């Protein structure tokens, strides 16, 4: 069996007391949610995505929102970015709007993440979101434009001002 540091994900010996890479104690007990929050930065994308899914779908754990927002700014893997974006849409927390907006409007962001960011913004609502979605209407990709149009329509209908 291979063991990893829950902080930096360096491989460690089973009997190690401290991580040789970051110095973290390997004997301190964390609660389950803390372990999952640490796992959103796992180097293996499927592990990170699974932790994100558990935190956002099964536990609906609000302590995950901050780390997920941070992940949108640091992650490189499209699968992890997509998972974090969808999760932030589930939480519908306004703190995620700036990070989701950056991803939605950045043409270098993978398309699947941009579309998910537009959808997530649509679940949050508000003036900042409306401006971001209006910006996405000018996206060069038709799928992003279509999702932005649908999200704006839902927001306007929720406010009683349908198109």
TORKOL-4160 file (C-alpha; in steps of 0.2 Angstrom, whole numbers, padded with zeros to 4 digits, m for minus):
163
<pt num="1" X="0000" Y="0000" Z="0000"/>
<pt num="2" X="0006" Y="0018" Z="m0004"/>
<pt num="3" X="0004" Y="0031" Z="0009"/>
<pt num="4" X="0003" Y="0050" Z="0005"/>
<pt num="5" X="0004" Y="0066" Z="0016"/>
<pt num="6" X="m0014" Y="0073" Z="0017"/>
<pt num="7" X="m0006" Y="0091" Z="0016"/>
<pt num="8" X="0006" Y="0090" Z="0001"/>
<pt num="9" X="0002" Y="0073" Z="m0006"/>
<pt num="10" X="0020" Y="0068" Z="m0006"/>
<pt num="11" X="0023" Y="0049" Z="m0004"/>
<pt num="12" X="0028" Y="0044" Z="0014"/>
<pt num="13" X="0033" Y="0028" Z="0022"/>
<pt num="14" X="0019" Y="0019" Z="0032"/>
<pt num="15" X="0029" Y="0021" Z="0049"/>
<pt num="16" X="0033" Y="0040" Z="0046"/>
<pt num="17" X="0028" Y="0052" Z="0060"/>
<pt num="18" X="0031" Y="0068" Z="0049"/>
<pt num="19" X="0030" Y="0071" Z="0030"/>
<pt num="20" X="0048" Y="0073" Z="0024"/>
<pt num="21" X="0042" Y="0085" Z="0011"/>
<pt num="22" X="0032" Y="0098" Z="0021"/>
<pt num="23" X="0035" Y="0093" Z="0039"/>
<pt num="24" X="0017" Y="0090" Z="0043"/>
<pt num="25" X="0013" Y="0077" Z="0057"/>
<pt num="26" X="0006" Y="0062" Z="0050"/>
<pt num="27" X="m0001" Y="0056" Z="0067"/>
<pt num="28" X="m0013" Y="0070" Z="0070"/>
<pt num="29" X="m0031" Y="0065" Z="0067"/>
<pt num="30" X="m0042" Y="0076" Z="0056"/>
<pt num="31" X="m0060" Y="0075" Z="0055"/>
<pt num="32" X="m0068" Y="0068" Z="0039"/>
<pt num="33" X="m0072" Y="0084" Z="0031"/>
<pt num="34" X="m0055" Y="0091" Z="0034"/>
<pt num="35" X="m0048" Y="0076" Z="0025"/>
<pt num="36" X="m0059" Y="0079" Z="0011"/>
<pt num="37" X="m0055" Y="0097" Z="0010"/>
<pt num="38" X="m0037" Y="0093" Z="0009"/>
<pt num="39" X="m0041" Y="0080" Z="m0005"/>
<pt num="40" X="m0048" Y="0093" Z="m0017"/>
<pt num="41" X="m0029" Y="0097" Z="m0020"/>
<pt num="42" X="m0024" Y="0079" Z="m0023"/>
<pt num="43" X="m0012" Y="0077" Z="m0038"/>
<pt num="44" X="m0023" Y="0063" Z="m0045"/>
<pt num="45" X="m0038" Y="0072" Z="m0053"/>
<pt num="46" X="m0051" Y="0058" Z="m0050"/>
<pt num="47" X="m0047" Y="0059" Z="m0031"/>
<pt num="48" X="m0049" Y="0077" Z="m0031"/>
<pt num="49" X="m0065" Y="0077" Z="m0041"/>
<pt num="50" X="m0072" Y="0063" Z="m0029"/>
<pt num="51" X="m0068" Y="0074" Z="m0014"/>
<pt num="52" X="m0077" Y="0089" Z="m0022"/>
<pt num="53" X="m0092" Y="0078" Z="m0026"/>
<pt num="54" X="m0094" Y="0072" Z="m0009"/>
<pt num="55" X="m0091" Y="0089" Z="m0001"/>
<pt num="56" X="m0104" Y="0097" Z="m0012"/>
<pt num="57" X="m0117" Y="0084" Z="m0016"/>
<pt num="58" X="m0117" Y="0072" Z="m0002"/>
<pt num="59" X="m0112" Y="0083" Z="0013"/>
<pt num="60" X="m0116" Y="0100" Z="0006"/>
<pt num="61" X="m0102" Y="0106" Z="0017"/>
<pt num="62" X="m0100" Y="0125" Z="0017"/>
<pt num="63" X="m0082" Y="0124" Z="0023"/>
<pt num="64" X="m0078" Y="0118" Z="0006"/>
<pt num="65" X="m0083" Y="0134" Z="m0003"/>
<pt num="66" X="m0067" Y="0144" Z="0001"/>
<pt num="67" X="m0055" Y="0130" Z="m0005"/>
<pt num="68" X="m0065" Y="0127" Z="m0020"/>
<pt num="69" X="m0064" Y="0146" Z="m0025"/>
<pt num="70" X="m0046" Y="0145" Z="m0022"/>
<pt num="71" X="m0045" Y="0129" Z="m0033"/>
<pt num="72" X="m0053" Y="0139" Z="m0048"/>
<pt num="73" X="m0038" Y="0150" Z="m0048"/>
<pt num="74" X="m0024" Y="0137" Z="m0046"/>
<pt num="75" X="m0030" Y="0121" Z="m0054"/>
<pt num="76" X="m0024" Y="0116" Z="m0071"/>
<pt num="77" X="m0033" Y="0100" Z="m0074"/>
<pt num="78" X="m0050" Y="0102" Z="m0084"/>
<pt num="79" X="m0058" Y="0088" Z="m0074"/>
<pt num="80" X="m0054" Y="0096" Z="m0057"/>
<pt num="81" X="m0059" Y="0113" Z="m0063"/>
<pt num="82" X="m0075" Y="0107" Z="m0070"/>
<pt num="83" X="m0079" Y="0098" Z="m0054"/>
<pt num="84" X="m0075" Y="0113" Z="m0043"/>
<pt num="85" X="m0086" Y="0124" Z="m0055"/>
<pt num="86" X="m0101" Y="0113" Z="m0054"/>
<pt num="87" X="m0099" Y="0112" Z="m0035"/>
<pt num="88" X="m0098" Y="0130" Z="m0033"/>
<pt num="89" X="m0114" Y="0131" Z="m0043"/>
<pt num="90" X="m0122" Y="0119" Z="m0031"/>
<pt num="91" X="m0118" Y="0130" Z="m0016"/>
<pt num="92" X="m0124" Y="0146" Z="m0025"/>
<pt num="93" X="m0113" Y="0156" Z="m0014"/>
<pt num="94" X="m0110" Y="0174" Z="m0020"/>
<pt num="95" X="m0092" Y="0174" Z="m0014"/>
<pt num="96" X="m0089" Y="0162" Z="m0029"/>
<pt num="97" X="m0095" Y="0175" Z="m0042"/>
<pt num="98" X="m0078" Y="0184" Z="m0046"/>
<pt num="99" X="m0069" Y="0167" Z="m0048"/>
<pt num="100" X="m0083" Y="0160" Z="m0058"/>
<pt num="101" X="m0084" Y="0175" Z="m0069"/>
<pt num="102" X="m0065" Y="0175" Z="m0073"/>
<pt num="103" X="m0067" Y="0156" Z="m0078"/>
<pt num="104" X="m0083" Y="0160" Z="m0088"/>
<pt num="105" X="m0075" Y="0174" Z="m0098"/>
<pt num="106" X="m0057" Y="0168" Z="m0100"/>
<pt num="107" X="m0056" Y="0161" Z="m0118"/>
<pt num="108" X="m0041" Y="0150" Z="m0112"/>
<pt num="109" X="m0051" Y="0141" Z="m0100"/>
<pt num="110" X="m0057" Y="0124" Z="m0107"/>
<pt num="111" X="m0074" Y="0125" Z="m0115"/>
<pt num="112" X="m0083" Y="0113" Z="m0103"/>
<pt num="113" X="m0077" Y="0123" Z="m0088"/>
<pt num="114" X="m0083" Y="0140" Z="m0096"/>
<pt num="115" X="m0100" Y="0132" Z="m0099"/>
<pt num="116" X="m0101" Y="0126" Z="m0081"/>
<pt num="117" X="m0095" Y="0143" Z="m0075"/>
<pt num="118" X="m0109" Y="0151" Z="m0084"/>
<pt num="119" X="m0122" Y="0139" Z="m0077"/>
<pt num="120" X="m0115" Y="0141" Z="m0060"/>
<pt num="121" X="m0117" Y="0160" Z="m0061"/>
<pt num="122" X="m0135" Y="0158" Z="m0067"/>
<pt num="123" X="m0139" Y="0148" Z="m0051"/>
<pt num="124" X="m0131" Y="0162" Z="m0040"/>
<pt num="125" X="m0139" Y="0178" Z="m0048"/>
<pt num="126" X="m0137" Y="0196" Z="m0043"/>
<pt num="127" X="m0131" Y="0212" Z="m0053"/>
<pt num="128" X="m0113" Y="0206" Z="m0054"/>
<pt num="129" X="m0119" Y="0189" Z="m0061"/>
<pt num="130" X="m0130" Y="0198" Z="m0074"/>
<pt num="131" X="m0116" Y="0208" Z="m0080"/>
<pt num="132" X="m0105" Y="0193" Z="m0082"/>
<pt num="133" X="m0118" Y="0183" Z="m0091"/>
<pt num="134" X="m0121" Y="0198" Z="m0103"/>
<pt num="135" X="m0102" Y="0198" Z="m0106"/>
<pt num="136" X="m0103" Y="0179" Z="m0110"/>
<pt num="137" X="m0117" Y="0183" Z="m0123"/>
<pt num="138" X="m0102" Y="0190" Z="m0134"/>
<pt num="139" X="m0092" Y="0174" Z="m0132"/>
<pt num="140" X="m0085" Y="0167" Z="m0148"/>
<pt num="141" X="m0092" Y="0150" Z="m0144"/>
<pt num="142" X="m0110" Y="0147" Z="m0147"/>
<pt num="143" X="m0112" Y="0135" Z="m0133"/>
<pt num="144" X="m0106" Y="0147" Z="m0120"/>
<pt num="145" X="m0118" Y="0161" Z="m0128"/>
<pt num="146" X="m0133" Y="0149" Z="m0128"/>
<pt num="147" X="m0130" Y="0144" Z="m0109"/>
<pt num="148" X="m0128" Y="0163" Z="m0105"/>
<pt num="149" X="m0144" Y="0167" Z="m0114"/>
<pt num="150" X="m0153" Y="0153" Z="m0104"/>
<pt num="151" X="m0146" Y="0158" Z="m0088"/>
<pt num="152" X="m0150" Y="0176" Z="m0091"/>
<pt num="153" X="m0168" Y="0171" Z="m0095"/>
<pt num="154" X="m0170" Y="0161" Z="m0079"/>
<pt num="155" X="m0163" Y="0176" Z="m0069"/>
<pt num="156" X="m0175" Y="0188" Z="m0077"/>
<pt num="157" X="m0190" Y="0176" Z="m0075"/>
<pt num="158" X="m0186" Y="0174" Z="m0057"/>
<pt num="159" X="m0186" Y="0193" Z="m0055"/>
<pt num="160" X="m0202" Y="0194" Z="m0065"/>
<pt num="161" X="m0194" Y="0202" Z="m0080"/>
<pt num="162" X="m0194" Y="0189" Z="m0093"/>
<pt num="163" X="m0187" Y="0193" Z="m0110"/>
